[in-house]
């Protein structure tokens, strides 16, 4: 591109006395791109933040990879754990027993998922120790039949640390009177809060040895839970563990167990991105109208340039420069605004809440009471590229129209 084409194209972007309306439309187009970019980057960052927050809360209780017996029973779990730990991505392993039961306290009864654990090893694969709001996970001791329950479950039953509850196992005892469910009294030794209703209201933890006695597992467990160095490699690691483990097992990962949560968030993020991208598209269409009016306004200038020897290609480049400049400035300002807002969205929301005396995410209703934000470079680059491409495409038709202007006719009408 010649220097005169760049000079003339940039000069056309500045306000002219003869037609301020074109400059006003150019300013609107620039602001549209800027606001669209800012909104799109901020919304995508907030969606990333919610996804990260939900993922961290789920995986604080769930395992990255879970190795379980095909029939729900695993005999030599230590061998399976040793074989799994040979994989370089596996950081820790812990056995577990997964079962169903019912908790009874006073006149209240609630169905729960029972997980038998070894507290020392469980803390290596999950963050339950840091989620304790009353008591400690280490208080679970074999033979003492202690129990740690979620906060919402404790609230629903009305129990506190030290209270005794009855755990009812669906595996009953056969008696002359029929099948009677197995009952065992447990003492509440702690309460945890994962921040996820499914776990806080329906999960109880007991010692592995107590679970083996209650559910007649003897020395068996349900499986082994694994923690990885990189949780996003879970599907790949799950496949690579198949030839490493000699026992007959079923291997699954967190992306399968909680696929619906993250698929819903991902779909919502894409749809919001598509809707907000329309703002940028509208601004790009404004550039088309801006350049069409500019071409009409500059017909005499174009004719003089053609008379002086400028080629149609050069005329196209001049107006491409004009439209592209609007896009570049709008995209740059949008990226700056989006990044700044994404990094400070919590402070901005807090200021709006104080200013208008409202609360967007009430603690009594939502488990995530603050607006999280996770700005990712890939999203910023993708949004900037899409904005620039739309802007560039918007300049093609007006520029082509300018290159087809006949110098003689343009000067005659002038």
SEFIRO-92379 format. One record per atom (N, C-alpha, C): x, y, z; residue in three letters. Coordinates in steps of 0.2 Angstrom, whole numbers, plus 5000, padded with zeros to 4 digits. Each point is the difference from the previous one (the first is absolute). Example, Ala and Ser with C-alpha at 12.3 -4.5 7.8 and 13.67 -1.06 7.14 Angstrom:
2
506649725039ALA 499650065000ALA 500450065000ALA 499850054996SER 500450065001SER 499650055003SER 
***
This chain:
414
500449945000UNK 499650065000UNK 500450065000UNK 499950054995UNK 500450065000UNK 499950055006UNK 500450045001UNK 500050055005UNK 499450054999UNK 499950024994UNK 499550044998UNK 499349975001UNK 499949944999UNK 499449965001UNK 499850005008UNK 500549995004UNK 499950005007UNK 499950075003UNK 500350054997UNK 499950075002UNK 499350024999UNK 499849994994UNK 499350024998UNK 499549975004UNK 500149935000UNK 499549965004UNK 499950025007UNK 500650025003UNK 500050025007UNK 499750075001UNK 500150044995UNK 499850075000UNK 499250004999UNK 499749954996UNK 499350004999UNK 499749985007UNK 500349975005UNK 499749985006UNK 499950065005UNK 500350064998UNK 499950065004UNK 499450044998UNK 499850045005UNK 499450044998UNK 500150054995UNK 499550014996UNK 500150054994UNK 499450055001UNK 500150064999UNK 499550055000UNK 499449994996UNK 500149974994UNK 499549994995UNK 499549955002UNK 500249955004UNK 499549955002UNK 500249975006UNK 499750035006UNK 500149975006UNK 499649945002UNK 499549994996UNK 499549945001UNK 500449934999UNK 500550004995UNK 500449944999UNK 500449995005UNK 500350055003UNK 500549995006UNK 499649985006UNK 499450025001UNK 499549985005UNK 499949935000UNK 499849974994UNK 499949934999UNK 500649965001UNK 500650034998UNK 500649965001UNK 500150005008UNK 499950055003UNK 500150005008UNK 499549955003UNK 499449994997UNK 499549955003UNK 500249934998UNK 500349994994UNK 500349944999UNK 500549985004UNK 500550045002UNK 500549995004UNK 499849985007UNK 499550045003UNK 499849995006UNK 499649935001UNK 499749994994UNK 499649935000UNK 500549945001UNK 500550014996UNK 500549945000UNK 500450005007UNK 500150065003UNK 500350005007UNK 499649975005UNK 499350025000UNK 499649985005UNK 499849924999UNK 500049984994UNK 499949934998UNK 500649965003UNK 500650024998UNK 500649975003UNK 500049995007UNK 499950065003UNK 500050005008UNK 499549965003UNK 499450004997UNK 499549965003UNK 500149924999UNK 500349994994UNK 500149934998UNK 500549975004UNK 500650035001UNK 500649985004UNK 499849995007UNK 499650055003UNK 499850005007UNK 499549945001UNK 499549994996UNK 499549945001UNK 500449944999UNK 500449994995UNK 500449945000UNK 500449985006UNK 500350065003UNK 500549995006UNK 499549985006UNK 499450035000UNK 499649985006UNK 499849934999UNK 499849984994UNK 499849934999UNK 500549955001UNK 500750024998UNK 500549965002UNK 500149995008UNK 499950065003UNK 500150005007UNK 499449965004UNK 499450004997UNK 499549955003UNK 500249934999UNK 500249994994UNK 500249934998UNK 500649975005UNK 500550055001UNK 500549985004UNK 499849995007UNK 499650045003UNK 499750005006UNK 499649935002UNK 499649994995UNK 499649945000UNK 500449945000UNK 500550004996UNK 500449944999UNK 500549995006UNK 500250055003UNK 500450005006UNK 499649975006UNK 499450025000UNK 499649985006UNK 499849924999UNK 499849984994UNK 499949934998UNK 500649965002UNK 500550024997UNK 500649965000UNK 500450005007UNK 499750055004UNK 500250005007UNK 499849945004UNK 499549974997UNK 499749945004UNK 500049944995UNK 499950014994UNK 500149944995UNK 500749994998UNK 500149944997UNK 500749994998UNK 500150014992UNK 500750024999UNK 500150014993UNK 499949944995UNK 500249945003UNK 499949934997UNK 499849955005UNK 499649964998UNK 499749955005UNK 500149934997UNK 500349965004UNK 500149934998UNK 499649965004UNK 499549964998UNK 499549965004UNK 500049934997UNK 499849965005UNK 499949934998UNK 499449994995UNK 500049954996UNK 499549994995UNK 499349995003UNK 500049965006UNK 499449985004UNK 500050045006UNK 500350065000UNK 500050045006UNK 500449985006UNK 500449954999UNK 500549985005UNK 500749994997UNK 500550035004UNK 500749994998UNK 500449975005UNK 500349944999UNK 500349965005UNK 500750035002UNK 500450014996UNK 500750025001UNK 500150074998UNK 499750055004UNK 500150074998UNK 500750035000UNK 500449975005UNK 500750035000UNK 500449984994UNK 499949944997UNK 500349994993UNK 499850044995UNK 499350025000UNK 499750044995UNK 500350075000UNK 500150025007UNK 500250075001UNK 500850014998UNK 500349945001UNK 500850014998UNK 500050004993UNK 499649964996UNK 500150004993UNK 499750064997UNK 499550045003UNK 499850064998UNK 500550055001UNK 500450005006UNK 500550055001UNK 500650004996UNK 500149944996UNK 500550004995UNK 499950054994UNK 499450024999UNK 499950054995UNK 500350075002UNK 500450034996UNK 500350065002UNK 499550065002UNK 499450004997UNK 499550055002UNK 499649995006UNK 500049945003UNK 499649985006UNK 500450035006UNK 499750045004UNK 500450035006UNK 499849965006UNK 499449985001UNK 499949965007UNK 499449964998UNK 499949955005UNK 499549954999UNK 499749985007UNK 499349995001UNK 499749985006UNK 499449964999UNK 499949955004UNK 499549954999UNK 499350035003UNK 499549974998UNK 499350035002UNK 499549945000UNK 499550015004UNK 499449964999UNK 499450044999UNK 499749994994UNK 499450044999UNK 499449965001UNK 499550035003UNK 499449965002UNK 499450055001UNK 499449975001UNK 499450045001UNK 499849995007UNK 499650045003UNK 499749995007UNK 499550055001UNK 499850005006UNK 499550055003UNK 500250025007UNK 500050065002UNK 500150035006UNK 499450025004UNK 500049975006UNK 499450025004UNK 500250045006UNK 499750055002UNK 500150045006UNK 499450035002UNK 499849985006UNK 499350025003UNK 499549984996UNK 499650044997UNK 499549994995UNK 500150014993UNK 500750024999UNK 500250014993UNK 500449954997UNK 499849984993UNK 500449954997UNK 500250034993UNK 500649984998UNK 500350034993UNK 500449954997UNK 499949994993UNK 500449954997UNK 500750044998UNK 500549965000UNK 500750025000UNK 500449964995UNK 500550034998UNK 500649964997UNK 500549995005UNK 500249945001UNK 500549985006UNK 500749994996UNK 500550035003UNK 500749994997UNK 500449985006UNK 500349944999UNK 500549985005UNK 500750024998UNK 500450035004UNK 500650034998UNK 500549985005UNK 500750014998UNK 500550005005UNK 500250085001UNK 499950035005UNK 500150075000UNK 500750034998UNK 500549965002UNK 500750024998UNK 500150004993UNK 499749954996UNK 500149994993UNK 499550044996UNK 499450015003UNK 499550044996UNK 500250075000UNK 500350035004UNK 500250075000UNK 500550014994UNK 500349954998UNK 500550014994UNK 499650004993UNK 499449985000UNK 499749994994UNK 499450054999UNK 499850035006UNK 499450055000UNK 500250055005UNK 499650065000UNK 500150055005UNK 499550005006UNK 499849945002UNK 499550005005UNK 500350035007UNK 500649995001UNK 500350025006UNK 499950085001UNK 500150034994UNK 500050085000UNK 499250025000UNK 499649964999UNK 499350015000UNK 499650005006UNK 500449975005UNK 499749995007UNK 499850075003UNK 499450005002UNK 499850065004UNK 499949995007UNK 500049945002UNK 500049975007UNK 500349945001UNK 500449995004UNK 500449945001UNK 500549994995UNK 500349945000UNK 500649984995UNK 499849934997UNK 500350004994UNK 499949934996UNK 500449955004UNK 500550025003UNK 500449955004UNK 499749975006UNK 499450035002UNK 499649975006UNK 499749934998UNK 500049994994UNK 499749934998UNK 500549955001UNK 499849965005UNK 500549945002UNK 499649934999UNK 500449954999UNK 499749944999UNK 499749975006UNK 499449975000UNK 499749975005UNK 499650055005UNK 500150064999UNK 499650055004UNK 499450034997UNK 499949984993UNK 499450014997UNK 499850085000UNK 500550044998UNK 499950074999UNK 499750024993UNK 499750055000UNK 499850024993UNK 500150084999UNK 500250024994UNK 500050074998UNK 499550014995UNK 499650055000UNK 499450014996UNK 500050074997UNK 499750014995UNK 499950074996UNK 499650055004UNK 500250064999UNK 499650055004UNK 499350004999UNK 499850004994UNK 499250004998UNK 499749945003UNK 500349945000UNK 499749945003UNK 499950015008UNK 500650035003UNK 499950015007UNK 499550055002UNK 499950054995UNK 499550055002UNK 499349974999UNK 499949954995UNK 499349974999UNK 499949955005UNK 500549975003UNK 499849955005UNK 500050045007UNK 500350055001UNK 500150045006UNK 500549975005UNK 500549974997UNK 500549975004UNK 500750055001UNK 500349985005UNK 500750045001UNK 500549955002UNK 500650025000UNK 500649965002UNK 499849975007UNK 500149945000UNK 499949965007UNK 499449975000UNK 499550014996UNK 499349974999UNK 500149934997UNK 499649965002UNK 500049934998UNK 499449994995UNK 500249974994UNK 499549984995UNK 500049934999UNK 499549984996UNK 499949934998UNK 500149994993UNK 500549964998UNK 500149994992UNK 499749934999UNK 499550004995UNK 499649944998UNK 500349984993UNK 500349945000UNK 500249974994UNK 499549964996UNK 500050014994UNK 499449964996UNK 500249925000UNK 500649985001UNK 500249935001UNK 499749975006UNK 499549975000UNK 499649985006UNK 500349935003UNK 499849985006UNK 500149945003UNK 499449954999UNK 500149944998UNK 499549954999UNK 499849975007UNK 499450015002UNK 499749975006UNK 499449974999UNK 499849965005UNK 499349964999UNK 499450054999UNK 500150065002UNK 499550054999UNK 500050044993UNK 500649984996UNK 500150034994UNK 500750045000UNK 500050044995UNK 500750044999UNK 499950065004UNK 500550015004UNK 500050065004UNK 500650044999UNK 499950074998UNK 500650044998UNK 500550005006UNK 500750014998UNK 500550005005UNK 500050075003UNK 500050015006UNK 500050075003UNK 500750005004UNK 500350065000UNK 500650025004UNK 500050075002UNK 500150015007UNK 500050075002UNK 500750034999UNK 500050064998UNK 500650044998UNK 500050065004UNK 500650035002UNK 500150065003UNK 500250054995UNK 499750065000UNK 500250054996UNK 500750035002UNK 500550004996UNK 500750025003UNK 500250064996UNK 499650024995UNK 500250064996UNK 499550024995UNK 500050064997UNK 499650034995UNK 500450034995UNK 499949994993UNK 500450034995UNK 499550044996UNK 500350054996UNK 499650044995UNK 500450004994UNK 499749964994UNK 500450004994UNK 499750064996UNK 499550035001UNK 499750054996UNK 499649984994UNK 499949935000UNK 499649974995UNK 499449965003UNK 499450024998UNK 499449975004UNK 500049935000UNK 500249974994UNK 499949935000UNK 500449965005UNK 500650035001UNK 500549975006UNK 499850025007UNK 499850065000UNK 499950035007UNK 499349975003UNK 499649984996UNK 499349975002UNK 500049935000UNK 500449964996UNK 499949935000UNK 500649965000UNK 500650025003UNK 500649965001UNK 500250005007UNK 500249945002UNK 500249995007UNK 500749964999UNK 500450015005UNK 500749975000UNK 500149965006UNK 500249944999UNK 500149955006UNK 500749974999UNK 500349975005UNK 500649974999UNK 500049944996UNK 500549984996UNK 499949944995UNK 499949945004UNK 500349995006UNK 499949945004UNK 499349995002UNK 499750065002UNK 499350005002UNK 499549984994UNK 500250034995UNK 499649984994UNK 500049934998UNK 500649975000UNK 500149934999UNK 499649965004UNK 499950015007UNK 499649975004UNK 499350004999UNK 499850074999UNK 499350014999UNK 499749974994UNK 500450004994UNK 499849984994UNK 500349934998UNK 500349975005UNK 500249934999UNK 500549994994UNK 500550055000UNK 500550004995UNK 500649965001UNK 500049985007UNK 500649965002UNK 500750044999UNK 500449984996UNK 500650044998UNK 500050034993UNK 499450004998UNK 499950034993UNK 499850075000UNK 500150044995UNK 499850074999UNK 499650004993UNK 499750064999UNK 499650014994UNK 500550024994UNK 500650045002UNK 500450024995UNK 500650045003UNK 500350034995UNK 500650055002UNK 499950064996UNK 500050065004UNK 500050074997UNK 500750024999UNK 500150044994UNK 500650024998UNK 500050084999UNK 500550035002UNK 500150074999UNK 500650014995UNK 499950044995UNK 500550014995UNK 500350075000UNK 500650014997UNK 500450065000UNK 499650054996UNK 499749984995UNK 499650044995UNK 499449974999UNK 499550035003UNK 499349975000UNK 499750004993UNK 500250044996UNK 499850004993UNK 500249944996UNK 500549975002UNK 500249944997UNK 499749945002UNK 499450005004UNK 499749955003UNK 499849954995UNK 499650024994UNK 499849954995UNK 500649964997UNK 500550034999UNK 500649974997UNK 500349955005UNK 500150025006UNK 500349965005UNK 499649945001UNK 499350015000UNK 499649945002UNK 500149954994UNK 500150024994UNK 500149954995UNK 500749975001UNK 500550045001UNK 500649975001UNK 500149955006UNK 499650015005UNK 500049955006UNK 499849934999UNK 499650004994UNK 499749934999UNK 500549954999UNK 500550014996UNK 500549945000UNK 500550005006UNK 500050055004UNK 500550005006UNK 499749965006UNK 499349995000UNK 499749975006UNK 499849934998UNK 500249955003UNK 499949934998UNK 499449975003UNK 499750045005UNK 499349975002UNK 499550024995UNK 499449975001UNK 499450014996UNK 499650065003UNK 500150064998UNK 499750065003UNK 499750044994UNK 499650055003UNK 499650054996UNK 500350075001UNK 500350034995UNK 500350065001UNK 499650064997UNK 499950055004UNK 499650064998UNK 500350065003UNK 499950064997UNK 500350065002UNK 499550055001UNK 500250065003UNK 499550055002UNK 499650034994UNK 500350004994UNK 499650034994UNK 499449964998UNK 500049945002UNK 499449954999UNK 499550015005UNK 500350005007UNK 499650005005UNK 499650065001UNK 500250064998UNK 499750065001UNK 500050044993UNK 499849964995UNK 500050034993UNK 499550054999UNK 499449995003UNK 499450044999UNK 500150075003UNK 500450015006UNK 500150065003UNK 500450044995UNK 500649984998UNK 500550034996UNK 499750014993UNK 499649964997UNK 499850004993UNK 499550065000UNK 499650015006UNK 499550055000UNK 500350075000UNK 500550005004UNK 500450075001UNK 500350014993UNK 500349954997UNK 500450024994UNK 499550024994UNK 499449975000UNK 499550024995UNK 499750075001UNK 499950015007UNK 499850075002UNK 500550054998UNK 500749995001UNK 500550044998UNK 500050024993UNK 500049944996UNK 500050014992UNK 499450044998UNK 499449995003UNK 499450044997UNK 500150075002UNK 500250025006UNK 500150075002UNK 500550034996UNK 500649964998UNK 500550034996UNK 499750014993UNK 499649964997UNK 499750014994UNK 499550065000UNK 499650015005UNK 499550055001UNK 500450075000UNK 500550005004UNK 500450065001UNK 500450024994UNK 500249954996UNK 500450014994UNK 499650044995UNK 499349995001UNK 499650044995UNK 500150075001UNK 500250025006UNK 500150085001UNK 500650024995UNK 500549965000UNK 500650014996UNK 499850004993UNK 499549954998UNK 499850004993UNK 499650064998UNK 499650025004UNK 499650064999UNK 500550064999UNK 500550015004UNK 500550054999UNK 500450004994UNK 500149934998UNK 500349994993UNK 499650024994UNK 499349995001UNK 499650024995UNK 500050084999UNK 500050035006UNK 500150085000UNK 500650024997UNK 500549965000UNK 500650024996UNK 499850004992UNK 499649954998UNK 499850004993UNK 499750064998UNK 499550025004UNK 499650064999UNK 500550075000UNK 500450005005UNK 500550055000UNK 500450014994UNK 500349944998UNK 500450014994UNK 499650014994UNK 499449974999UNK 499650024994UNK 499950075000UNK 499850045005UNK 499950075000UNK 500650044999UNK 500649975003UNK 500650034998UNK 500250004993UNK 499949944997UNK 500149994993UNK 499650054996UNK 499450015001UNK 499550054997UNK 500350075001UNK 500250015006UNK 500250075001UNK 500750024997UNK 500449944999UNK 500750024997UNK 500149984993UNK 499450004996UNK 500049984993UNK 500550054996UNK 500050065002UNK 500450054996UNK 500849985002UNK 500149995006UNK 500749985002UNK 500249944997UNK 499649954999UNK 500249944997UNK 500150014993UNK 499650044997UNK 500150024993UNK 500750034998UNK 500250055005UNK 500650034999UNK 500649955001UNK 499949965005UNK 500549955001UNK 500149964994UNK 499549974997UNK 500049964994UNK 500350044994UNK 499850065000UNK 500350044994UNK 500850015001UNK 500250005006UNK 500750015002UNK 500449944999UNK 499649944999UNK 500449944999UNK 499849945005UNK 499650025005UNK 499949955005UNK 499649944997UNK 500249945001UNK 499649944998UNK 499449985004UNK 499549974997UNK 499449975004UNK 500249975006UNK 500649965000UNK 500249965006UNK 500250055005UNK 500450064998UNK 500250055005UNK 499450035003UNK 499450014996UNK 499450035003UNK 499749965005UNK 500049934999UNK 499749955004UNK 500450005007UNK 500750014999UNK 500449995006UNK 499950065005UNK 499950064997UNK 499850065004UNK 499449995004UNK 499549984997UNK 499449995004UNK 500049945005UNK 500449954998UNK 500149945005UNK 500450035006UNK 500550044999UNK 500450035005UNK 499550045005UNK 499550044997UNK 499650045004UNK 499549955004UNK 499749954997UNK 499649965004UNK 500449965005UNK 500649974998UNK 500449965005UNK 500250045006UNK 500250074998UNK 500250045006UNK 499550005005UNK 499350014998UNK 499550005005UNK 500049935004UNK 500049954996UNK 500049935004UNK 500649995004UNK 500650024998UNK 500649995005UNK 499950045006UNK 499850074999UNK 500050045006UNK 499449975005UNK 499449984997UNK 499549985004UNK 500249935003UNK 500349964997UNK 500349935003UNK 500550015005UNK 500450054999UNK 500550015005UNK 499750035007UNK 499650054999UNK 499650035006UNK 499649955003UNK 499749954996UNK 499549955003UNK 500449955004UNK 500649984997UNK 500449955004UNK 500350035006UNK 500250075000UNK 500250035006UNK 499450005005UNK 499450034998UNK 499550005004UNK 499749935003UNK 500049954996UNK 499849945002UNK 500549975005UNK 500650004999UNK 500549985005UNK 500050035006UNK 499950075000UNK 500050045006UNK 499349985004UNK 499549994997UNK 499449995003UNK 499949935003UNK 500349954996UNK 500149935002UNK 500449995006UNK 500550045001UNK 500449995006UNK 499750045006UNK 499650054999UNK 499750035005UNK 499250005001UNK 499849944997UNK 499249994999UNK 499750005008UNK 500449975004UNK 499749995007UNK 500050075003UNK 500550044999UNK 500050075003UNK 499450044997UNK 499949994994UNK 499550044996UNK 499349985002UNK 499949935001UNK 499349985002UNK 499950025007UNK 500549995005UNK 499950035007UNK 499950075000UNK 500350044996UNK 499850075000UNK 499350014997UNK 499849974995UNK 499350004998UNK 499549985005UNK 500149955004UNK 499649975005UNK 499950055006UNK 500650045002UNK 500050055005UNK 499650064997UNK 500150024994UNK 499750064997UNK 499249995000UNK 499849944998UNK 499350004999UNK 499649955005UNK 500449985005UNK 499849965006UNK 499649944997UNK 500449964996UNK 499749944997UNK 500649955001UNK 499749935000UNK 500549955000UNK 499949954995UNK 500449994995UNK 499949964995UNK 500049925001UNK 500549985005UNK 500149935002UNK 499950005007UNK 499449995003UNK 499949995007UNK 500349945003UNK 500350005005UNK 500349945004UNK 499449955002UNK 499450035001UNK 499549955002UNK 499749964994UNK 500150034994UNK 499849964994UNK 500549974996UNK 500650034999UNK 500549974996UNK 500649985004UNK 500349944997UNK 500649985004UNK 500650044998UNK 500050034994UNK 500550044998UNK 499850075001UNK 500250045005UNK 499750065002UNK 500450064997UNK 500549994996UNK 500450054997UNK 500149984993UNK 500150064996UNK 500149994993UNK 500749984998UNK 500149944998UNK 500749984999UNK 500250024993UNK 500750004999UNK 500250024993UNK 500749974999UNK 500049974994UNK 500649964998UNK 500250024993UNK 500450054999UNK 500250034994UNK 500549954996UNK 499849984994UNK 500549954997UNK 500250034993UNK 500750004999UNK 500350034994UNK 499749974994UNK 499849944999UNK 499749974994UNK 499350034998UNK 499650025006UNK 499450034998UNK 500150074998UNK 500550045003UNK 500150074997UNK 500350004993UNK 500449954999UNK 500350004993UNK 499449984995UNK 499649955002UNK 499549984995UNK 499550064999UNK 499850045005UNK 499550054999UNK 500350064996UNK 500750015001UNK 500350054996UNK 500149994993UNK 500149934999UNK 500149984993UNK 499350004996UNK 499549985003UNK 499350004997UNK 499850084999UNK 500250045005UNK 499850074999UNK 500450034994UNK 500649994999UNK 500450024995UNK 499849984993UNK 499949935000UNK 499749974994UNK 499450034997UNK 499550015005UNK 499450034998UNK 500050074997UNK 500550045004UNK 500150064998UNK 500350004993UNK 500549964998UNK 500350004994UNK 499649984994UNK 499549955002UNK 499549984995UNK 499550064998UNK 499950045005UNK 499550054999UNK 500350064996UNK 500650004999UNK 500350054996UNK 500149984992UNK 499949944999UNK 500149974993UNK 499550034995UNK 499350005001UNK 499550024996UNK 500150084998UNK 500050045005UNK 500150074999UNK 500750024996UNK 500549965002UNK 500650014997UNK 500049984992UNK 499749954999UNK 499949974993UNK 499650054996UNK 499450035003UNK 499650054997UNK 500450064998UNK 500450025005UNK 500550064999UNK 500449994994UNK 500349944999UNK 500549994995UNK 499650004993UNK 499449995000UNK 499650004993UNK 499750074998UNK 500250055004UNK 499750064998UNK 500450034994UNK 499650024995UNK 500350034994UNK 500250075001UNK 500650024999UNK 500350075001UNK 499650054996UNK 499949994994UNK 499750054996UNK 499350025002UNK 499649945002UNK 499350015002UNK 500050045007UNK 500449985004UNK 500150035007UNK 500150075000UNK 500550024995UNK 500250075000UNK 499450044996UNK 499749974996UNK 499450034996UNK 499450025005UNK 499949955004UNK 499450015005UNK 500250055005UNK 500750005002UNK 500250055005UNK 500050074997UNK 
***
